[in-house]
Amino acid sequence: VAEGEISGVVLMLTNIDAFKRELEKYKDVESDTKRIIEAIPLPVLVIDTDKKVKKANKIFYENFSMSPLETEDRLISELSDGQWNNPTLIKLINKTVNENIEFDKFELVVNFPKIGPINFLLHSRVTHLPLAGTSVVLLIIEDVTDKKQFEKEKLVLQEKEKLLLVDSKKANESKDDLLATLSNELRTPLTSI
C-alpha cells in the first residue's frame, strides 16, 4: 500500500432505537406538561433554573395581553417592560429556584401600561422533571383586584351604615322628644288668654 492511500474502511453501526424511545418519552412528558399547565384556571408561568420563563399558559397571555415572543426565554424581571421587576418577588423566585423554598400569597400590585393596575397573590411550586433531569418553578398568579375592590366598597358601606344608624337614633330621639312635648301640651288644659 502506497503512502497516503486508504487501505480499508471502518464502519461503525449504532443502534439508536433506545435513544429514539427515550426521546419519544420526553416528547410525551412535554406534551402532558403543556396540557396540565393549560388546564390550570389561573395564569401560570413556568420558570427554569436559569430563572427564565420557559412557558406560560393561554390564560396568562390573555390576561396580560402578551405573546409567547414577549414572554418565553426572558427573565421575569424583563416582562411587560420591567413591570414584574419587584425586588421582593425576585428574591422569592431565587429562593424557590435555588433552595426549593416555595411561597404562598405574596401580594403584589402592578400598574400595567396596557391593562391598568392589578392586585395579585402569587404562589410558587417546585416541580421536578426526572426525564429532563431538572426542576421548574410554577408561578401561579391569582388576580384579586376585584376582591380587593369589593372589600374596599364593603368597608365604605359599613361606615355609611354606622352613620345612618347614628342619624336614625338621633331622629328617633327627636321624634320621642316631640311626641312627649305634644302629649304634655294636650294633657295640660288650655289657659285663658
N, CA, C and O of each residue as an XYZ file, in Angstrom:
772
protein
N       0.864     -1.170      0.000
C       0.000      0.000      0.000
C       0.902      1.223      0.000
O       1.822      1.351      0.809
N       0.612      2.097     -0.917
C       1.420      3.309     -1.052
C       1.034      4.310      0.016
O      -0.051      4.274      0.596
N       1.962      5.186      0.239
C       1.740      6.198      1.266
C       0.599      7.125      0.825
O       0.554      7.572     -0.321
N      -0.328      7.407      1.768
C      -1.447      8.297      1.512
C      -2.651      7.589      0.921
O      -3.690      8.217      0.714
N      -2.541      6.306      0.646
C      -3.676      5.575      0.116
C      -4.469      4.964      1.258
O      -3.917      4.585      2.291
N      -5.771      4.877      1.049
C      -6.637      4.272      2.057
C      -6.620      2.781      1.814
O      -6.862      2.304      0.705
N      -6.322      2.044      2.899
C      -6.240      0.606      2.739
C      -7.473     -0.100      3.281
O      -7.626     -1.305      3.082
N      -8.344      0.615      3.954
C      -9.540     -0.020      4.489
C     -10.488      1.029      5.050
O     -10.159      2.209      5.171
N     -11.631      0.566      5.374
C     -12.647      1.463      5.934
C     -13.191      0.816      7.190
O     -13.436     -0.389      7.228
N     -13.376      1.623      8.211
C     -14.003      1.133      9.438
C     -15.419      1.680      9.442
O     -15.633      2.889      9.347
N     -16.350      0.804      9.548
C     -17.755      1.182      9.572
C     -18.312      0.807     10.933
O     -18.205     -0.337     11.376
N     -18.919      1.810     11.598
C     -19.463      1.550     12.926
C     -20.962      1.784     12.875
O     -21.415      2.849     12.456
N     -21.716      0.810     13.294
C     -23.165      0.928     13.333
C     -23.597      1.008     14.788
O     -23.111      0.260     15.636
N     -24.519      1.924     15.066
C     -25.018      2.085     16.425
C     -26.532      1.967     16.390
O     -27.196      2.558     15.538
N     -27.059      1.205     17.316
C     -28.497      1.051     17.439
C     -29.029      2.258     18.224
O     -28.698      2.458     19.392
N     -29.857      3.048     17.547
C     -30.376      4.255     18.211
C     -31.841      4.093     18.613
O     -32.505      5.074     18.946
N     -32.338      2.874     18.582
C     -33.731      2.639     18.969
C     -33.999      3.073     20.414
O     -35.020      3.699     20.695
N     -33.093      2.744     21.317
C     -33.283      3.113     22.728
C     -33.310      4.634     22.869
O     -34.120      5.183     23.616
N     -32.416      5.306     22.145
C     -32.387      6.765     22.187
C     -33.705      7.349     21.659
O     -34.250      8.288     22.240
N     -34.210      6.787     20.556
C     -35.470      7.258     19.982
C     -36.634      7.039     20.949
O     -37.507      7.899     21.067
N     -36.654      5.897     21.640
C     -37.721      5.638     22.619
C     -37.673      6.653     23.754
O     -38.711      7.160     24.179
N     -36.470      6.951     24.246
C     -36.320      7.947     25.319
C     -36.760      9.320     24.838
O     -37.393     10.071     25.580
N     -36.426      9.645     23.601
C     -36.825     10.933     23.034
C     -38.349     11.015     22.936
O     -38.928     12.059     23.237
N     -38.998      9.943     22.525
C     -40.461      9.917     22.448
C     -41.076     10.073     23.829
O     -42.073     10.777     23.982
N     -40.497      9.426     24.844
C     -40.980      9.585     26.221
C     -40.890     11.046     26.639
O     -41.818     11.590     27.238
N     -39.770     11.672     26.321
C     -39.565     13.079     26.668
C     -40.605     13.951     25.982
O     -41.163     14.859     26.598
N     -40.869     13.677     24.700
C     -41.878     14.445     23.967
C     -43.260     14.252     24.579
O     -44.040     15.199     24.681
N     -43.564     12.995     24.995
C     -44.851     12.728     25.629
C     -44.977     13.480     26.948
O     -46.031     14.044     27.242
N     -43.915     13.494     27.743
C     -43.924     14.201     29.026
C     -44.099     15.695     28.786
O     -44.863     16.349     29.495
N     -43.407     16.236     27.803
C     -43.527     17.655     27.498
C     -44.959     17.994     27.071
O     -45.508     19.017     27.480
N     -45.551     17.138     26.257
C     -46.921     17.337     25.810
C     -47.894     17.259     26.985
O     -48.807     18.078     27.094
N     -47.699     16.273     27.865
C     -48.544     16.138     29.057
C     -48.412     17.359     29.954
O     -49.403     17.854     30.491
N     -47.178     17.843     30.113
C     -46.934     19.020     30.946
C     -47.673     20.233     30.389
O     -48.283     20.991     31.143
N     -47.620     20.413     29.081
C     -48.329     21.535     28.453
C     -49.832     21.442     28.720
O     -50.472     22.443     29.041
N     -50.394     20.236     28.586
C     -51.828     20.050     28.817
C     -52.192     20.355     30.271
O     -53.225     20.969     30.538
N     -51.353     19.930     31.201
C     -51.614     20.178     32.624
C     -51.587     21.678     32.901
O     -52.469     22.197     33.584
N     -50.596     22.366     32.383
C     -50.479     23.812     32.617
C     -51.670     24.539     32.007
O     -52.194     25.477     32.608
N     -52.097     24.125     30.842
C     -53.252     24.759     30.201
C     -54.542     24.491     30.975
O     -55.479     25.285     30.902
N     -54.600     23.385     31.711
C     -55.810     23.041     32.462
C     -55.959     23.863     33.741
O     -57.045     23.902     34.319
N     -54.904     24.513     34.188
C     -54.968     25.320     35.404
C     -55.766     26.590     35.094
O     -55.445     27.298     34.140
N     -56.809     26.890     35.894
C     -57.685     28.024     35.556
C     -57.147     29.396     35.959
O     -57.884     30.381     35.933
N     -55.894     29.465     36.324
C     -55.251     30.734     36.676
C     -54.036     30.929     35.776
O     -53.505     29.957     35.239
N     -53.590     32.173     35.604
C     -52.361     32.388     34.830
C     -51.173     31.697     35.510
O     -51.012     31.764     36.728
N     -50.344     31.030     34.694
C     -49.190     30.293     35.210
C     -47.974     30.579     34.333
O     -48.058     30.599     33.105
N     -46.834     30.800     35.006
C     -45.547     30.886     34.323
C     -44.708     29.695     34.753
O     -44.700     29.328     35.929
N     -44.000     29.088     33.803
C     -43.057     28.017     34.108
C     -41.669     28.633     34.009
O     -41.261     29.107     32.949
N     -40.948     28.621     35.133
C     -39.639     29.263     35.218
C     -38.574     28.187     35.392
O     -38.705     27.306     36.241
N     -37.514     28.262     34.579
C     -36.461     27.243     34.651
C     -35.395     27.619     35.689
O     -35.509     28.636     36.374
N     -34.365     26.784     35.789
C     -33.317     27.015     36.789
C     -32.468     28.239     36.476
O     -31.749     28.728     37.348
N     -32.541     28.745     35.241
C     -31.848     29.991     34.893
C     -32.723     31.207     35.196
O     -32.361     32.342     34.888
N     -33.882     30.945     35.806
C     -34.846     31.982     36.193
C     -35.474     32.669     34.989
O     -35.887     33.827     35.054
N     -35.533     31.930     33.895
C     -36.187     32.440     32.688
C     -37.531     31.748     32.510
O     -37.702     30.588     32.885
N     -38.468     32.469     31.940
C     -39.789     31.907     31.671
C     -39.663     30.959     30.482
O     -39.253     31.362     29.393
N     -40.019     29.699     30.703
C     -39.969     28.717     29.614
C     -41.313     28.629     28.902
O     -41.371     28.480     27.681
N     -42.379     28.721     29.668
C     -43.724     28.599     29.104
C     -44.675     29.434     29.955
O     -44.376     29.795     31.093
N     -45.817     29.725     29.370
C     -46.926     30.339     30.093
C     -48.195     29.735     29.508
O     -48.215     29.300     28.357
N     -49.243     29.712     30.306
C     -50.481     29.161     29.766
C     -51.275     30.238     29.026
O     -50.978     31.429     29.118
N     -52.279     29.793     28.301
C     -53.081     30.691     27.460
C     -53.737     31.788     28.298
O     -53.846     32.929     27.848
N     -54.169     31.450     29.503
C     -54.821     32.433     30.375
C     -53.848     33.563     30.718
O     -54.252     34.723     30.799
N     -52.572     33.234     30.918
C     -51.582     34.281     31.190
C     -51.524     35.251     30.011
O     -51.602     36.467     30.187
N     -51.386     34.694     28.811
C     -51.269     35.548     27.627
C     -52.507     36.419     27.441
O     -52.401     37.592     27.083
N     -53.682     35.840     27.686
C     -54.928     36.601     27.533
C     -55.040     37.690     28.591
O     -55.342     38.840     28.271
N     -54.798     37.335     29.849
C     -54.977     38.297     30.942
C     -53.981     39.450     30.899
O     -54.301     40.566     31.308
N     -52.783     39.185     30.407
C     -51.741     40.211     30.429
C     -51.448     40.797     29.052
O     -50.481     41.539     28.880
N     -52.279     40.466     28.081
C     -52.127     40.980     26.716
C     -50.687     40.832     26.229
O     -50.085     41.781     25.728
N     -50.151     39.630     26.386
C     -48.775     39.347     25.968
C     -48.773     38.158     25.020
O     -49.754     37.420     24.925
N     -47.670     37.986     24.330
C     -47.497     36.868     23.414
C     -46.327     36.006     23.896
O     -45.542     36.444     24.736
N     -46.207     34.789     23.371
C     -45.048     33.961     23.731
C     -43.723     34.648     23.376
O     -42.741     34.491     24.102
N     -43.679     35.401     22.281
C     -42.443     36.104     21.905
C     -42.021     37.123     22.963
O     -40.828     37.328     23.190
N     -42.990     37.754     23.605
C     -42.698     38.754     24.641
C     -42.407     38.126     26.002
O     -41.982     38.813     26.931
N     -42.641     36.810     26.114
C     -42.601     36.158     27.423
C     -41.513     35.103     27.546
O     -40.706     35.147     28.474
N     -41.487     34.158     26.620
C     -40.622     32.986     26.757
C     -39.150     33.335     26.576
O     -38.783     34.201     25.782
N     -38.316     32.627     27.345
C     -36.859     32.805     27.369
C     -36.446     34.186     27.865
O     -35.394     34.698     27.482
N     -37.265     34.780     28.706
C     -36.944     36.069     29.329
C     -36.996     35.921     30.842
O     -37.757     35.115     31.378
N     -36.177     36.710     31.516
C     -36.259     36.775     32.970
C     -37.592     37.408     33.345
O     -38.102     38.260     32.617
N     -38.157     36.998     34.474
C     -39.444     37.569     34.879
C     -39.331     39.074     35.068
O     -40.293     39.807     34.837
N     -38.165     39.532     35.485
C     -37.965     40.972     35.693
C     -38.020     41.769     34.385
O     -38.151     42.993     34.410
N     -37.920     41.083     33.249
C     -37.953     41.758     31.946
C     -39.361     41.814     31.349
O     -39.584     42.523     30.368
N     -40.307     41.080     31.928
C     -41.645     41.017     31.353
C     -42.363     42.355     31.461
O     -42.156     43.115     32.408
N     -43.192     42.623     30.493
C     -44.007     43.857     30.458
C     -43.167     45.100     30.711
O     -43.514     45.941     31.540
N     -42.075     45.202     29.997
C     -41.181     46.361     30.126
C     -40.723     46.589     31.562
O     -40.618     47.727     32.020
N     -40.451     45.490     32.266
C     -39.915     45.599     33.627
C     -40.956     45.762     34.713
O     -40.598     45.977     35.871
N     -42.237     45.666     34.381
C     -43.290     45.831     35.388
C     -43.250     44.755     36.471
O     -43.726     44.980     37.584
N     -42.683     43.584     36.153
C     -42.578     42.486     37.128
C     -41.280     42.574     37.932
O     -41.013     41.701     38.758
N     -40.488     43.585     37.714
C     -39.182     43.701     38.376
C     -39.351     44.236     39.800
O     -39.024     45.384     40.098
N     -39.867     43.375     40.657
C     -40.079     43.705     42.060
C     -38.994     42.983     42.865
O     -38.899     41.758     42.792
N     -38.175     43.712     43.632
C     -37.049     43.080     44.341
C     -37.463     41.933     45.261
O     -36.766     40.921     45.337
N     -38.584     42.078     45.957
C     -39.035     41.008     46.857
C     -39.450     39.785     46.060
O     -39.122     38.658     46.431
N     -40.170     40.001     44.967
C     -40.579     38.879     44.120
C     -39.354     38.158     43.557
O     -39.307     36.928     43.547
N     -38.376     38.911     43.094
C     -37.162     38.304     42.528
C     -36.447     37.476     43.597
O     -35.980     36.374     43.312
N     -36.357     37.997     44.827
C     -35.731     37.232     45.923
C     -36.497     35.940     46.196
O     -35.896     34.883     46.385
N     -37.840     36.033     46.215
C     -38.649     34.834     46.463
C     -38.462     33.794     45.357
O     -38.354     32.600     45.638
N     -38.423     34.241     44.113
C     -38.210     33.307     43.000
C     -36.821     32.694     43.082
O     -36.657     31.499     42.838
N     -35.809     33.504     43.426
C     -34.448     32.975     43.585
C     -34.411     31.904     44.667
O     -33.774     30.866     44.490
N     -35.090     32.146     45.785
C     -35.125     31.143     46.864
C     -35.842     29.876     46.406
O     -35.445     28.764     46.754
N     -36.902     30.060     45.624
C     -37.627     28.891     45.133
C     -36.748     28.084     44.179
O     -36.682     26.859     44.278
N     -36.075     28.768     43.258
C     -35.228     28.086     42.279
C     -34.002     27.458     42.958
O     -33.684     26.293     42.717
N     -33.319     28.231     43.805
C     -32.045     27.784     44.375
C     -32.180     26.875     45.590
O     -31.353     25.987     45.797
N     -33.238     27.096     46.410
C     -33.338     26.368     47.677
C     -34.621     25.548     47.811
O     -34.875     24.960     48.862
N     -35.426     25.508     46.753
C     -36.710     24.799     46.778
C     -37.649     25.305     47.870
O     -38.443     24.535     48.410
N     -37.565     26.586     48.198
C     -38.448     27.184     49.203
C     -39.606     27.835     48.464
O     -39.447     28.866     47.810
N     -40.772     27.217     48.579
C     -41.960     27.714     47.899
C     -42.593     28.840     48.710
O     -42.348     28.960     49.911
N     -43.399     29.655     48.059
C     -44.103     30.716     48.774
C     -45.566     30.750     48.356
O     -45.937     30.277     47.282
N     -46.387     31.325     49.235
C     -47.818     31.462     49.002
C     -48.264     32.867     49.340
O     -47.733     33.506     50.249
N     -49.239     33.333     48.600
C     -49.938     34.593     48.884
C     -49.022     35.797     49.018
O     -49.216     36.640     49.893
N     -48.015     35.875     48.142
C     -47.214     37.095     48.091
C     -48.033     38.115     47.323
O     -48.374     37.903     46.159
N     -48.348     39.231     47.983
C     -49.206     40.240     47.365
C     -48.364     41.244     46.591
O     -47.346     41.742     47.072
N     -48.820     41.522     45.385
C     -48.101     42.433     44.509
C     -49.118     43.252     43.717
O     -50.073     42.702     43.168
N     -48.914     44.553     43.661
C     -49.759     45.426     42.852
C     -48.886     45.974     41.732
O     -47.839     46.571     41.982
N     -49.327     45.765     40.497
C     -48.570     46.214     39.333
C     -49.501     47.029     38.445
O     -50.639     46.636     38.188
N     -48.997     48.176     37.980
C     -49.760     49.011     37.059
C     -49.224     48.770     35.650
O     -48.186     49.311     35.270
N     -49.937     47.958     34.885
C     -49.518     47.614     33.536
C     -49.983     48.681     32.555
O     -51.123     49.140     32.630
N     -49.104     49.080     31.634
C     -49.485     50.116     30.667
C     -50.701     49.727     29.819
O     -51.555     50.573     29.551
N     -50.791     48.477     29.398
C     -51.874     48.060     28.503
C     -53.187     47.794     29.233
O     -54.260     48.017     28.671
N     -53.115     47.313     30.493
C     -54.343     46.845     31.157
C     -54.639     47.518     32.488
O     -55.680     47.251     33.089
N     -53.755     48.379     32.960
C     -54.010     49.111     34.198
C     -53.525     48.366     35.436
O     -52.827     47.359     35.325
N     -53.902     48.872     36.637
C     -53.417     48.267     37.875
C     -54.099     46.928     38.174
O     -55.307     46.769     38.000
N     -53.289     45.981     38.627
C     -53.804     44.666     39.006
C     -53.176     44.289     40.339
O     -51.978     44.474     40.556
N     -54.002     43.761     41.221
C     -53.557     43.302     42.535
C     -53.496     41.772     42.488
O     -54.494     41.113     42.197
N     -52.312     41.215     42.779
C     -52.104     39.767     42.687
C     -51.807     39.135     44.032
O     -51.337     39.784     44.966
N     -52.096     37.851     44.096
C     -51.497     36.969     45.091
C     -50.708     35.956     44.265
O     -51.259     35.300     43.382
N     -49.421     35.835     44.557
C     -48.557     34.927     43.808
C     -48.193     33.724     44.669
O     -47.986     33.839     45.877
N     -48.120     32.569     44.017
C     -47.782     31.314     44.687
C     -46.734     30.597     43.836
O     -46.807     30.630     42.608
N     -45.769     29.956     44.476
C     -44.771     29.209     43.698
C     -44.779     27.746     44.119
O     -45.032     27.414     45.277
N     -44.496     26.882     43.151
C     -44.382     25.445     43.395
C     -43.191     24.921     42.592
O     -43.025     25.240     41.414
N     -42.372     24.113     43.256
C     -41.252     23.471     42.573
C     -41.749     22.139     42.029
O     -42.374     21.356     42.746
N     -41.465     21.893     40.759
C     -41.851     20.643     40.123
C     -40.605     20.003     39.526
O     -39.897     20.611     38.723
N     -40.358     18.774     39.930
C     -39.191     18.050     39.428
C     -39.573     17.298     38.155
O     -40.619     16.652     38.093
N     -38.720     17.391     37.151
C     -38.934     16.709     35.876
C     -37.834     15.667     35.717
O     -36.783     15.960     35.146
N     -38.063     14.457     36.215
C     -36.999     13.437     36.220
C     -36.456     13.094     34.835
O     -35.249     12.915     34.677
N     -37.326     13.001     33.833
C     -36.836     12.642     32.497
C     -35.942     13.740     31.923
O     -34.994     13.455     31.192
N     -36.246     14.985     32.256
C     -35.426     16.100     31.781
C     -34.221     16.318     32.691
O     -33.287     17.035     32.331
N     -34.242     15.699     33.869
C     -33.123     15.847     34.804
C     -33.025     17.244     35.395
O     -31.930     17.718     35.699
N     -34.160     17.900     35.558
C     -34.142     19.265     36.078
C     -35.417     19.530     36.855
O     -36.274     18.657     36.988
N     -35.526     20.732     37.358
C     -36.730     21.190     38.050
C     -37.186     22.487     37.412
O     -36.401     23.201     36.788
N     -38.463     22.781     37.576
C     -39.000     24.066     37.148
C     -39.834     24.625     38.288
O     -40.252     23.901     39.191
N     -40.061     25.909     38.227
C     -40.915     26.575     39.203
C     -42.193     26.989     38.488
O     -42.154     27.615     37.429
N     -43.316     26.633     39.079
C     -44.593     27.114     38.575
C     -44.954     28.347     39.391
O     -45.062     28.276     40.615
N     -45.138     29.460     38.725
C     -45.569     30.683     39.383
C     -47.040     30.860     39.039
O     -47.395     31.154     37.897
N     -47.896     30.674     40.054
C     -49.334     30.760     39.862
C     -49.771     32.170     40.264
O     -49.411     32.661     41.334
N     -50.541     32.807     39.400
C     -50.892     34.220     39.572
C     -52.398     34.332     39.779
O     -53.194     34.016     38.895
N     -52.761     34.785     40.959
C     -54.177     34.929     41.307
C     -54.531     36.418     41.316
O     -54.006     37.182     42.126
N     -55.406     36.815     40.428
C     -55.838     38.214     40.345
C     -56.900     38.453     41.418
O     -57.990     37.884     41.358
N     -56.578     39.291     42.391
C     -57.518     39.597     43.477
C     -57.968     41.055     43.419
O     -58.434     41.608     44.415
N     -57.826     41.670     42.255
C     -58.204     43.074     42.092
C     -59.676     43.283     42.445
O     -60.003     44.174     43.229
N     -60.557     42.475     41.876
C     -61.991     42.618     42.140
C     -62.305     42.364     43.611
O     -63.123     43.062     44.209
N     -61.656     41.371     44.181
C     -61.879     41.041     45.596
C     -61.458     42.213     46.490
O     -62.167     42.568     47.431
N     -60.308     42.805     46.192
C     -59.827     43.955     46.970
C     -60.780     45.135     46.807
O     -61.077     45.830     47.779
N     -61.258     45.366     45.593
C     -62.204     46.453     45.347
C     -63.498     46.209     46.121
O     -64.060     47.130     46.714
N     -63.959     44.970     46.111
C     -65.165     44.608     46.849
C     -64.969     44.865     48.345
O     -65.861     45.400     49.003
N     -63.792     44.482     48.890
C     -63.515     44.706     50.306
C     -63.528     46.200     50.639
O     -64.051     46.599     51.680
N     -62.953     47.029     49.754
C     -62.964     48.480     49.978
C     -64.395     49.014     49.977
O     -64.781     49.790     50.850
N     -65.172     48.587     48.987
C     -66.562     49.035     48.898
C     -67.367     48.566     50.104
O     -68.226     49.293     50.603
N     -67.095     47.369     50.564
C     -67.777     46.831     51.744
C     -67.478     47.699     52.965
O     -68.386     48.012     53.735
N     -66.221     48.090     53.150
C     -65.855     48.958     54.275
C     -66.556     50.311     54.182
O     -67.030     50.831     55.193
N     -66.627     50.887     52.980
C     -67.317     52.165     52.795
C     -68.792     52.015     53.161
O     -69.351     52.865     53.855
N     -69.416     50.945     52.698
C     -70.834     50.710     53.008
C     -71.055     50.498     54.506
O     -72.050     50.959     55.065
N     -70.124     49.798     55.147
C     -70.246     49.598     56.600
C     -70.149     50.928     57.343
O     -70.873     51.150     58.313
N     -69.262     51.807     56.896
C     -69.142     53.132     57.518
C     -70.414     53.941     57.300
O     -70.886     54.615     58.216
N     -70.970     53.880     56.098
C     -72.224     54.590     55.812
C     -73.345     54.049     56.682
O     -74.170     54.808     57.190
N     -73.371     52.731     56.850
C     -74.396     52.107     57.687
C     -74.288     52.604     59.126
O     -75.304     52.890     59.758
N     -73.069     52.708     59.645
C     -72.869     53.219     61.010
C     -73.387     54.651     61.129
O     -74.065     54.994     62.097
N     -73.063     55.486     60.137
C     -73.530     56.872     60.149
C     -75.051     56.950     60.080
O     -75.670     57.762     60.766
N     -75.647     56.100     59.246
C     -77.109     56.079     59.145
C     -77.755     55.628     60.452
O     -78.809     56.138     60.831
N     -77.131     54.676     61.144
C     -77.656     54.232     62.439
C     -77.602     55.360     63.466
O     -78.537     55.547     64.245
N     -76.495     56.110     63.460
C     -76.368     57.248     64.378
C     -77.440     58.282     64.048
O     -78.111     58.786     64.948
N     -77.607     58.603     62.756
C     -78.632     59.564     62.343
C     -80.035     59.062     62.696
O     -80.891     59.838     63.120
N     -80.256     57.785     62.520
C     -81.550     57.182     62.835
C     -81.846     57.283     64.332
O     -82.974     57.587     64.721
N     -80.843     57.029     65.172
C     -81.030     57.137     66.622
C     -81.340     58.581     67.008
O     -82.212     58.829     67.841
N     -80.624     59.536     66.401
C     -80.880     60.955     66.680
C     -82.294     61.335     66.247
O     -82.992     62.044     66.973
N     -82.722     60.872     65.075
C     -84.068     61.168     64.579
C     -85.111     60.559     65.505
O     -86.141     61.174     65.777
N     -84.845     59.357     65.985
C     -85.762     58.690     66.917
C     -85.868     59.468     68.223
O     -86.960     59.639     68.765
N     -84.725     59.937     68.725
C     -84.723     60.715     69.964
C     -85.492     62.018     69.770
O     -86.260     62.414     70.647
N     -85.297     62.693     68.633
C     -86.027     63.938     68.347
C     -87.519     63.670     68.250
O     -88.324     64.451     68.756
N     -87.891     62.577     67.605
C     -89.302     62.200     67.471
C     -89.902     61.951     68.855
O     -91.005     62.409     69.154
N     -89.161     61.216     69.701
C     -89.643     60.927     71.057
C     -89.814     62.214     71.859
O     -90.790     62.358     72.594
N     -88.869     63.156     71.723
C     -88.965     64.434     72.428
C     -90.192     65.204     71.949
O     -90.928     65.770     72.757
N     -90.410     65.225     70.634
C     -91.558     65.936     70.081
C     -92.864     65.316     70.561
O     -93.786     66.035     70.947
N     -92.950     63.993     70.542
C     -94.163     63.305     71.000
C     -94.414     63.564     72.484
O     -95.557     63.746     72.903
N     -93.356     63.581     73.264
C     -93.510     63.844     74.696
C     -94.017     65.266     74.919
O     -94.881     65.491     75.768
N     -93.490     66.216     74.169
C     -93.919     67.608     74.294
C     -95.379     67.747     73.876
O     -96.162     68.395     74.570
N     -95.752     67.140     72.742
C     -97.137     67.201     72.275
C     -98.086     66.545     73.269
O     -99.169     67.065     73.539
N     -97.687     65.429     73.798
C     -98.517     64.718     74.761
C     -98.722     65.571     76.006
O     -99.828     65.642     76.542
N     -97.673     66.205     76.453
C     -97.749     67.058     77.639
C     -98.652     68.252     77.360
O     -99.449     68.635     78.216
N     -98.538     68.846     76.176
C     -99.352     70.001     75.815
C    -100.825     69.627     75.725
O    -101.689     70.408     76.121
N    -101.113     68.445     75.210
C    -102.500     68.033     75.073
C    -103.139     67.705     76.422
O    -104.342     67.893     76.603
N    -102.363     67.232     77.337
C    -102.908     66.895     78.649
C    -103.091     68.152     79.525
O    -103.946     68.173     80.411
N    -102.320     69.147     79.280
C    -102.421     70.365     80.072
C    -103.594     71.203     79.564
O    -103.670     71.475     78.366
N    -104.519     71.625     80.451
C    -105.648     72.420     79.992
C    -105.174     73.753     79.444
O    -104.177     74.326     79.884
N    -105.915     74.207     78.489
C    -105.582     75.477     77.883
C    -105.839     76.604     78.892
O    -106.883     76.640     79.544
N    -104.924     77.475     79.001
C    -105.122     78.604     79.891
C    -105.787     79.738     79.132
O    -105.534     79.935     77.943
N    -106.616     80.464     79.807
C    -107.313     81.537     79.103
C    -106.387     82.707     78.872
O    -105.458     82.975     79.633
N    -106.672     83.354     77.838
C    -105.843     84.489     77.470
C    -106.380     85.724     78.119
O    -105.824     86.808     77.939
